[in-house]
Amino acid sequence: MGLARLGPGKGIILGWSPFLLCEPGKVAARAVCLPFFFPEANVKRGILGKAAVGAAWLVACLASAPGARATIFDEIAVADAYIEGGAVLSSFVMVLQESPLRVPIIEFSLAAISTPVTVNSATLHINVSMFTTDTVTVHGYSGNGVVEVADAGAGTDNPVGSFSGLGLFNRDVVLDTDFIQSLLDGSATHAGFKIRGGSGQVADTSINPPQDVIPRLIIDYTVVPEPGTAALAGFGLAGMGMLARRRLRRPRSVEANAS
């Protein structure tokens, strides 16, 4: 926080910046100069002037510090294949089956999300045509951007979403937010998903065009504010409270002499 005098007896302008102070006629690029003007005599006189400066300081801190903001992550898959008979095969339109196991695998890069964040919701957009009423389950795991044979067993005990119902259309599968949150909290580089379902379901998880069938991962998240934001607000409120308490404790005789 900086107090910049406009001149003897003219007044004071409050400015605040993490690194630079506001000066008369020279406003730092990152400083926040608020339109608050205080006659210098009033600033020196009692709690009202001090409280006004304190309030302006607090507002300046909150205005210049980064706060929470909602962000949408929407990315297409960076790796896809299906695994059958212990081999990784190129992904294309395939019929899901459990015996022998044939499962599509898709992975998404999480590099675009800078932590810490709070995940609000997550959705997996995939193209699966349903010809039976069997439920299709999505299993999640921490990937590496490459589909490997071992991924056939990854996430088997970690179902993170499911869907059912006959129809030929794209599916927006609601995912378990705790799973996505755990990946980001653990600094995972990729989110991996394995699609399993009863025989008769047809999946197209290819990352090649047409665009409307390419798997997409959509995450709605909120960036966690930096710790300094709350601290600045706390210091500001604490300082204003201390000034008010000191004012209340002053004897009346002192107040009369001060005026």
Secondary structure, DSSP 8 states (H G I E B T S, - for coil): -EEEEEETTTEEEEEE-SS---BTTB--TT-EEEEEEE-HHHHHSHHHHHHHHHHHHHHHHHHHS---EEEEEEEE-SEEEEEETTEEE---SEE-EETTEEEEEEEEE-TT--SSEEEEEEEEEEEEEESSS--EEEEEEEE-SS--GGGGTTTTT-EEEEE---EEEEEEEE--HHHHHHHHHTT-SEEEEEEE--TT-EEE--SSS-GGGS-EEEEEEEE---HHHHHHHHHHHHHHHHHHHHHHHS-HHHHHHH-
